[in-house]
Structures are given as C-alpha cells and as structure tokens.
Amino acid sequence: MTGTPGRVALVTGSSSGIGAATARLLAARGMRVVVNYLHSGTAAEEVVAGIEAAGGQAMAVQADVREAAAVGSMVEQVRAAWGGIDVLVHNALTPYAVKPFREMTWEELGGKLDDEMRAAFTVTRAVLPGMTEQGWGRIVYLGTGLSRRPREGMIALGTAKAALAQFARYLAQELGPLGITVNVVEPGPVDETRTAADVLDEEHRQRQVAATPLGRLAHPDDVAQAVAFYASEDNAFMTGTTAAVNGGMSMY
C-alpha cells in the first residue's frame, strides 16, 4: 500500500472513465475518496458502492466545478465529514466543440478556454487553504496529448489543455515551498471514455493503434496508475512535470 491511510482525495468528474478508475485505485491504496460528479449521480453512487464493497471509504458529492459557490459547498461538506482535502485530482471535462478552426466561433473556442481555466482555478483555490495550512498537498491535473500533438478538429480541447499545462507549471513553482506538488498527466486516446467515443471512428482508432509502439490504446486504469503515483507519498520530489501516458506515441 503506497498511499497514507486516511488521506482525503477529491477526484473531480469521477463517475466514469479515468476519474472512476482513479477513485477506485486511490481508495484501494488507503485514501478516502470524494467522487465528484455533475449529472451522473447514479453512476457516482455505483463507484462509491464498489469502493465500499472492496473495503474502502468514499462519498459522492455533486458540484459544477466551474461554479465557486458549488465547489465551496462541496469542500465544506468534505471538511465536515473527513477534514481537509489532501489530494486534488482535477479530471472533470467540460464540453467542447469538435470542428475545424475555420468553422468555429469565438464562443466555442473562447468558451472552452474559459470553462477549462475557470474550473481549474476554482477547485484549486478551494483546496489550497487546507493544503497550505498542513504544509503538504498533491495536485494532479488531467491534460491531453492533443495539447502537444494536434489532431484535426481538436483545436478547442488541445488549446485549452495546453493552457492548463502551463498553469500547472506556474503553480508548481509557487506552491513548491509550501510542500505542495503540482503535476500533469497527459493521456493519448483512452478506450472506454467519452472523448474517445466522440472523436475516434474505427479508422482513426486503428491509425492511433498503429502509431503506438505498445500496440493498443490506453485503458482508464493505465492513466489512473500514473495519477496515483503523483498523488502518493512516493512522489516526494517531482513537481512541474508531465507524464505522457500514450504507449510511446509521443516519441514520434
């Protein structure tokens, strides 16, 4: 067991996909996990039930991570039950347009940028006081390989996540002296997720697999393993870094 039993981890957008896999893994490693969701309450409760059935501790909490009042209420609810939040895994994915730049409106591109940064800003500000007070914290943001490796139609998501990655580096520099690490996990295409289902038809999927030395797309559990390392006591000296979880695709 690599996590300290009793640490409290908030995983945003964790009713399915990478977020759910991360919530289950952190709980298996001894953390108490907050399963945040926006719409999928039933799915979030199923994740909690699975964690509890395996002997872990979890609670589901609804909040739109773009809204400061909702996030503040969520953090207060967690604090009342378990104390402060030690680990933030910001995974929640806000909607975005899939289309070429020439067909895109500013509302679609600028709106995604605003949603992405507003959510990251809001959840980070909400958990920082507790982490700062105890002189220990772990922040992990979920990015995407699209922020470095463009693909047709993905300019809104790729640009927004590139902004998030740079935001994380600035935070790593500022928060390091306070005992808080900040890192980014950037998956390539991940099977069993909404993003892959939305943008990868079978032809695209096969092209991605062919370009991957390990010969398959990632599974949510592959990404969760990288997140769990960054979130753990084991990660004592890595901050401001990016883990590319893409089976070697980024080498080319």
C-alpha positions in Angstrom: 0.0 0.0 0.0 1.7 3.2 -1.2 -0.8 5.8 0.0 -1.1 7.0 3.6 -4.3 5.6 5.0 -6.7 8.3 5.8 -5.5 10.9 3.3 -8.5 12.6 1.6 -8.6 12.8 -2.2 -11.0 14.8 -4.3 -11.4 13.4 -7.8 -13.4 15.7 -10.0 -15.6 14.2 -12.7 -15.1 10.7 -11.3 -18.4 8.9 -12.1 -16.9 7.2 -15.1 -13.8 6.7 -17.2 -10.4 7.8 -16.0 -11.9 9.6 -13.0 -13.7 6.5 -11.7 -10.6 4.3 -12.3 -8.6 6.8 -10.3 -11.1 7.0 -7.5 -11.1 3.2 -7.2 -7.3 2.9 -7.2 -6.7 5.7 -4.7 -9.3 4.1 -2.4 -7.6 0.7 -2.8 -4.4 2.4 -1.7 -5.9 3.6 1.5 -7.3 7.1 0.7 -10.7 8.3 1.5 -12.1 9.4 -1.9 -14.6 12.1 -2.8 -16.3 11.1 -6.1 -17.4 14.4 -7.6 -20.0 14.4 -10.4 -22.2 16.9 -12.2 -25.1 14.9 -13.8 -24.4 11.2 -13.3 -25.4 10.7 -9.7 -26.4 7.1 -10.1 -23.0 6.3 -11.7 -21.2 8.1 -9.0 -23.0 6.2 -6.3 -22.1 3.0 -8.1 -18.4 3.9 -7.9 -18.8 4.6 -4.2 -20.6 1.3 -3.6 -17.8 -0.5 -5.4 -15.2 1.2 -3.3 -17.0 0.4 -0.1 -17.6 -3.2 -1.1 -13.8 -3.6 -1.5 -13.3 -2.2 2.0 -12.5 1.4 1.1 -14.1 4.7 2.0 -15.8 7.1 -0.4 -18.6 9.6 -0.8 -20.3 11.1 -3.8 -20.7 14.8 -4.0 -22.4 16.8 -6.7 -20.9 20.1 -7.9 -20.3 22.0 -11.1 -16.6 22.6 -10.8 -16.9 25.9 -12.8 -19.0 27.4 -10.0 -17.2 28.8 -7.0 -20.3 28.5 -4.7 -20.9 24.9 -5.6 -17.2 24.0 -5.2 -17.0 25.8 -1.8 -20.1 23.9 -0.6 -18.5 20.6 -1.7 -15.3 21.3 0.1 -17.2 22.3 3.3 -19.2 19.0 3.1 -16.0 17.0 2.8 -14.4 19.0 5.6 -17.3 18.4 7.9 -17.2 14.6 7.3 -13.4 14.0 6.9 -11.4 17.1 7.5 -9.4 18.9 4.8 -8.6 17.7 1.3 -5.0 16.4 0.9 -5.1 15.4 -2.8 -6.8 17.1 -5.7 -7.2 15.1 -8.9 -8.8 17.5 -11.4 -10.2 15.3 -14.1 -13.6 16.8 -14.9 -14.0 17.5 -18.6 -16.2 20.4 -19.7 -17.9 20.3 -23.1 -16.1 21.3 -26.2 -16.7 21.6 -30.0 -15.1 19.1 -32.4 -14.6 21.0 -35.7 -12.0 22.8 -37.8 -10.9 26.3 -36.8 -12.5 27.8 -39.9 -15.9 26.6 -38.8 -15.5 27.6 -35.2 -17.0 30.6 -33.4 -15.1 32.5 -30.7 -17.8 31.4 -28.3 -16.8 27.8 -29.0 -13.1 28.3 -28.7 -13.1 31.1 -26.1 -15.8 29.4 -24.1 -13.8 26.2 -23.8 -10.8 28.1 -22.7 -12.8 29.9 -20.1 -14.5 26.8 -18.8 -11.2 24.9 -18.6 -9.3 27.6 -16.7 -12.3 28.6 -14.6 -12.8 25.1 -13.4 -9.0 24.6 -12.6 -8.8 27.9 -10.9 -12.0 27.3 -8.8 -11.2 23.9 -7.5 -7.5 24.7 -6.9 -8.3 27.8 -4.9 -10.9 25.9 -2.8 -8.4 23.2 -1.7 -5.3 25.3 -1.3 -6.0 26.8 2.2 -6.1 23.3 3.8 -3.0 22.1 2.0 -1.1 25.3 2.8 -2.1 25.0 6.5 -0.7 21.5 6.8 2.3 22.1 4.6 1.5 19.1 2.4 -0.6 18.6 -0.7 -0.8 16.8 -4.1 -2.4 18.4 -7.1 -2.8 16.4 -10.4 -4.4 17.8 -13.5 -5.6 15.6 -16.4 -4.4 17.1 -19.6 -4.2 15.5 -23.1 -1.6 14.7 -25.7 -3.6 16.9 -28.0 -2.0 19.9 -26.3 1.3 19.0 -27.9 0.3 16.8 -30.8 -2.5 18.4 -32.8 -5.3 16.3 -34.5 -7.9 17.6 -36.9 -11.0 19.1 -35.2 -9.5 19.2 -31.7 -8.3 22.8 -31.5 -10.6 23.8 -28.7 -9.7 20.9 -26.4 -6.0 21.0 -27.3 -5.6 24.7 -26.8 -7.5 24.7 -23.5 -5.5 21.8 -22.1 -2.2 23.5 -23.2 -3.2 26.5 -21.1 -3.9 24.2 -18.2 -0.5 22.5 -18.5 1.3 25.9 -18.3 -1.0 27.0 -15.4 0.2 23.8 -13.6 3.9 24.7 -14.1 3.4 28.2 -12.6 1.6 26.7 -9.6 4.3 24.1 -9.1 6.9 26.9 -8.9 4.7 29.0 -6.5 3.5 26.1 -4.3 6.6 24.0 -4.0 8.0 26.0 -1.0 4.7 25.2 0.8 5.1 21.4 0.4 2.6 21.1 -2.4 3.4 19.3 -5.7 1.6 20.0 -8.9 1.9 17.7 -11.9 0.0 16.9 -15.1 -0.9 13.5 -16.6 -1.4 13.7 -20.4 -3.0 10.6 -21.9 -3.2 9.8 -25.6 -6.6 8.4 -26.7 -8.1 6.3 -24.0 -10.6 3.4 -24.6 -13.8 3.4 -22.7 -14.1 7.2 -22.4 -16.5 9.7 -23.8 -13.7 11.6 -25.6 -12.6 8.5 -27.5 -16.2 7.6 -28.4 -16.8 11.2 -29.6 -13.8 11.7 -31.8 -12.4 8.3 -32.8 -14.2 6.4 -35.5 -12.8 2.9 -36.3 -10.4 4.2 -39.0 -9.0 6.8 -36.6 -8.7 4.3 -33.9 -6.7 1.9 -36.0 -4.4 4.7 -37.1 -3.8 5.6 -33.5 -3.1 2.0 -32.5 -0.7 1.6 -35.4 1.2 4.7 -34.3 1.6 3.4 -30.7 4.6 1.2 -30.0 2.8 -0.7 -27.3 0.2 -1.6 -29.9 -3.1 -0.6 -28.2 -4.9 2.4 -26.8 -4.7 3.2 -23.1 -7.3 1.9 -20.7 -8.5 4.2 -17.8 -6.6 2.0 -15.4 -3.3 2.8 -17.2 -3.9 6.5 -16.7 -5.0 6.0 -13.1 -1.7 4.4 -12.2 0.2 7.5 -13.2 -2.2 9.7 -11.4 -1.9 7.6 -8.3 1.9 7.9 -8.2 1.7 11.7 -8.4 -0.9 11.7 -5.7 1.1 9.5 -3.3 3.7 9.8 -0.6 6.1 8.1 -3.0 6.2 11.3 -5.1 8.3 13.4 -2.8 10.4 15.2 -5.4 8.6 15.5 -8.7 6.7 18.7 -9.4 6.0 20.8 -12.5 6.3 17.6 -14.6 4.1 16.0 -17.3 3.6 12.2 -17.6 2.7 11.2 -21.2 0.6 8.0 -20.9 0.3 7.1 -24.5 2.1 3.8 -25.1 5.1 5.6 -26.7 3.1 7.5 -29.3 4.7 10.9 -28.3 8.1 9.7 -29.3 7.3 10.4 -33.0 
